Amino acid sequence: MASNQKNNSRLDYGLVLILFFLFLASCIAIYSAQTTGQYNENFLLKQIVWYGVGVCIIAVVIRLDSDQLKKLTWYVYGLGLAVLAFLIIAPSSIAPVRNGAKSWFVFPGVGSIQPSEIVKVLLILALARLIADHHRKNVVKTLGTDFWLLIKIGAITMFPSLLVMQQPDLGTSLVFIAIMLGMVFISGVSWKILVPIFGTLLSLIGVIFYFVLWHPEVLEKYLGVKQYQFGRIYSWLDPYNYQSTTGFQLTRSLLAIGSGETTGKGYGTREVYLPESHTDFIFSVIGEEFGFVGASILISLFFLLIYQITKIGMEAKNHFYTYLCVGVISMITFHVFQNIGMTIGLLPITGIPLPFISYGGSSLMGNMLALSLIFSIRYHHKKYMFSSSD
């Protein structure tokens, strides 16, 4: 009995409470979305089942301490790359092409599994171990050791990014880059290296954006960019001019959120039809039914989640744990910022779901796996603090 109480005290109940409220918000929004969606499926029941799977993932991973996680890191990272590579060559019977992308395995009785959602977390593990090992071996820092660390971080990120781009899946590749950038900033690499590199990258992005807007034929000729791929940029900048084609979802999303005004139209009283509202555009459902107030409450939950993870990372005495927290924060923050940003027209539409809210088993499993690492950090951090009595 005493042992169970001791183990329970190491569970982060603040994180549990936030996750529970996100679960409730997801169920409420998905139930409403599926009643007016284009599908005849019970997505709410499936989401509850996937949340149950996620809780099982947490129950398993929480038992792994930093040494065990480090030992597993390169094995699971390599396995993740192998699965992504197999996805490219897999027959269409188990890996069909959907909406122009080959990103899912289909299992009878289970549904679709998108391995890249899990690989995001495996990348966080790999980068955290890479950075921790590098600093352990290079106690004396120089520009040379920092530059070598940056090269290794880029290489570890490049492998899954290239495999995902073959699907193609630009949205997930952007998440990989966001994770990498977040961990580069916390890795201790000198700003003498980072400033010129990121300055050059920003300039390159500006040049590419210039050609997209005024000379797209150059990108088509030299980079092989397809004409339809420019549509997302054009419909983002001027959605109402493309509302019958690529701008349809954005204009409907803006109408739904705008019509919700301050307090919303009320639960279950949606009037704006929006395709895929149970997945990528779930925030539009919340904005229409609960208005600015409901949307703000949801965003506040994400702020609390990020705060709690930040607090755990700052209290951890293990650098590997700190890097894990930064990776998870980078992943979740980018997802939230990109998803909400695209539904209100601030960012182009990329098909990135809203963490813990949008329907999707793969996305939810990936996010729950990420949180399981955070639960493990808190669980074992408290163990170390009071280890004298263990």
N, C-alpha and C positions, 0 to 999 in steps of 0.2 A: 504493500500500500504506500509506504513512504517513498519507495523508488518511483512509483507511478506519479505521485504528486510532484516529485522532484523533476521528472521528465516533462510533465505538463507545464511547470513553471518556466521552462525554457522556450515554450512556444510564444511567438510574438502575437499577442491577442489584438494589438492595434492593427497589424497587417491582416489578421483574420477578419476583423470587423469591416475594414475597407473592402476586402475581397467579397464579403457577404453582400455589402451594399451594391457593389458593381454587378454581382450575380442577380440581385433583385431588379436593378435597372435594365439589365440585358433581357430578363424574362418579360418584364412589362413592355419593353419596346418591341421585342420580337413578336409577342402575341398580337399586338396591334398591327404590326407590319404584315403579318401573314394573313390577316383577315381581308386585306385589300390588295394583296400582291397578286402576281401572275401565276403563282404556283399553288398546287393543291396538296401541300404537305404540312405536317405538324412539325415545324421547325423548332417550336418551343420545347417539345418533348425531347427532340434530338439534342438541343442545346443543354438541357438539364442532364442528359446522359453524358455528354462530353465534359460538363463540369464535374460530374462524378468521376470520370476517368482522370481528370486533372487533379482531383483530390487524392486519388490513388498514387499518382505520380509524385505529389508532394510527400505523401506518407513514406514512399520508398527513398527519395533523394535526400530527405531531411536527415536520414541516418548517416549519410556520407560526410566525413570530415574533410578538411582541406587536403590531407595527404592522399586519401582515397580518390578525391576528385582529380587531383593532379595525375595520379597513376592512370586514371581512365581517360584523361583528356585526349591524348593523341590517338588512342584506339577509336574513340567515338567520333572524333573529327575526321579521321581517315575513313571510317564507315560512312559518315555523312557524305563525303566526296564521292565514294564509290556508288552510293545510292543515286546521287544526282547524275553521275556519269551513265549509270544503267538506265535512268529515266530517258535519256536522249535516244538510246538505241532500242529501248523496250518496244515490243509490238503494240499496235494500237488496241489490241484486245484488252490489255491491262493498263495501257497508258494512252488514252485517246486524246486527240487534239480538240481543245475547247476554246472558242473565241480566238483562234489563231495561235494558241499557246499549248505546249505539251508539258504541263506542270504537275499533273496529278497521276497517281496510281489509283485504279478502281478495284475494290475488293467486294465481291458479292456478300451481301448481308451486313457489310460495314459501311460502305460508301467510298467517297474519295478522300485520299490522303495526299497532302501537298508536302513533300519532304523538305522543301526549302524553308518552311516555317520552323522546323526543328533544327535545321542547320544554322539558323540565326543564333540560336543559343549555344550550339557547339562551337561556333566562331568566337563567341564571347569567352567560352572556356579556354579555347586555344590561345587567344590573344592575352588573356589574363595570365596563363601559365608562361607564355613566351616572355612577357614583360617582367614577371617576377623572377624567372630564371636568369634573364639577361642582367638584371640589377644585382642578383646574388653573385654572379660570376664577374661582373665588372664594377667593383666597389669604387674605383677611381674613374670618374666620368670625364670623357673628352669629346670633342666634336666628332672624332672618328668613331667612338663607341656609340654615340647618339645616332649618327648617320647609319651605322650598321643595324641598330635597333629599328630604325624607321624602314629600312629596306626589308627586314624580316617581317615587320607588321604588314607592309604592303603586299608581300608575297603570300602570307597566310590568308589575307583578305581576297587576293586576286583569284585564287583557285576556285572557291565557290562562286564568286561573282561571274567569272567567265562561263562556268557551267550553267548558271541560272540564265545568263544572257542568251545561251543557245536555245532556251525553251520557246520564245524569249519572254523574259519577265523583268522589265525595267524597274518596276516598283520594289521588288525584293532586292535587286542589286543596289538600289539607293539606300535601303535599310542597312545592307552590309557596309556601305560606305559611311553611313551615319554612325554605326557602331565603331568602325575603325577610327573615325575622326575624334569621337568622344574619348576613346582610349589613348589615342596619340597625345591629346592635350593633357592627360593625367599621367602619361608615361615618363615624364621628366626630360623629354627631348628638348634640347636647347632652342630657344626662340630665334637664335641666329640661323638655325636651319629651317625652322618652320615658316618664318615670315616670308623669305623669298620663294619658298615652294608654294605656299598657299596664295601668295600674291600672283604668282605665275598662273596658277590654276584658275583663280578668279578672273584674270584677264582673258584666259582661254575661253572660259564660259561666256564672257561678254562678247567675244568675237563670234563664237558659235551662235549665240542668240541674235547677233546682228545679221548673220547669213540666213538664219531661219526666217527672219522677218522680211528681209529685202532681197536676198539672193539665194533662195532655197535650191536652185538648180546646181549651185556649186557643191552643196552637201550631198546632193543626189549623185553627182558625177564622181566625186573623189572619196566620199565616205560610204556610199551605197545606201544612204537613208531613203526610205520609201516615202512617196508623196503622202500617203494616208497618215504617216506618223507625224507629219506637221499639223494634222488636223486638230490634235489635242491642244497644241499651243495656240492656234488661231481661234478655236472655239473657247479657250480659256480667256483670251484677251477680248474677244467680241462674241460672247455666247449667243446673244439674241440674233445675230446674223447667221448663225449656224444651228438655230434651235430645232430645225426639222431633221438634222443629222447628228453630227458629233457634239453639238451643244445642247441636245435635248435634256440629258440628265441634269446638267448644271442649271439650266433655266428652270426646270421643275423643282430642283432642290432649293434654289433661291426663292421661288414662289412659296414653297412649303414653309421654309423657315421664316420668311418675311411675314407671311399671313398669320403665323403664330403670335406675333407681336409680343407683349410683355408676359402674359400669363398663359397663353396658348388657347386652343379651341376646346380643350377638354379631352380626356382619355377616350379613345375609340371614335372620335369625331373627325377623322381625317377627310379632307376634301380634295387634296392634290394627289393625283396618281403619279407614282414614281417607281420605275422598274428597279429591281434589286434593292428595295428599301430595307430588307431584313439583313443585308450584308454591308456593302460599302457605304450605303446612304442611310444607315440607321440613325445618324445624328439628325438628319432632316425630319425623321418621324418624331423624334423627341422635341425638336424645335417647333414643329407645327402643333403638337398636342399640348406641350407644356410651356411653350414660349421661352422668352429670355430667362425667366426664373428657373425653369427646369433645366435648360441647357447650362446655365451657370452652376447649378448644383452638381451636375455631372462633371463639368470641368473642374470644380472644386475637389471632387473625389479623386480625380487624377493628380491634382496638385498634392493632396494628402498622401497619395500613394508614392509619388516621387519624393516627397519630404521624408516619409518613413524609411524608404530605401536609402536615401542620403544619410539619414541619421544612423542607420545600421552600418553603412560603409565607413562613416567617420569614427564610430565607436570600435570597429574591428581593429584588433592589434596585428592582424595578418594582412600583408600587402596584397597577397593573392585574392583575399576576400574583398579588399577595397577595389581592386581592378574589376572583379566580377560585378560589384554594385554599379560601377561607372558604366560598364557595358550594358547592363539591364536598363539603367536609367536612360542611356542613349537610345536604345531600341524602343522603349515604351514612349519616350518623349517624341521621337521622330514620328512614330505611328500616330500618336494623338494629334500632333501639329499638322501632319500631312493630311490625315483623314478629315479633320474638322476644317482645315484650310481649304480643301478641295470642295467641300460641300457649300462653303460660303463664297467661293470664287476667288480666294486669295492665292491659291496654288492650282496648278494643272491637275486634272483627274488622273490618278495612277492605279487605282484599284487596290489601295492599301486599306485593310479593315480597321475599325476602331477597336483597340484592345479590350478584351473581356466583355464587350458589348455586342459587336457584330456577330451574326450567326456564322459558324464555321468551326468544324472540329479540329482541323489542322492548326488554324490560327490560335484557337483556344488552348490546345495542347502545348504549342510552342510558348505561349505566354505563361501558362501554368508551370511549365518546366523551368522557365526563367525565374518565376517567383519561388519555385521549390529551392533554387540555389540560395535565394535570400533567406528563406525560412531556415535552411541548413546553416547559414552564417550565424544567425541569431541563436539557433539551438546550440551550436558548438562554441560560440563565443562565450555564452553564459557558463558553459561547462568549464571552459578554461579559467574563467574568473574565479570560480569556486572549486577548482580542481583539487584543492588540498583535502577536501572531505570525500572525494570520489575514490 
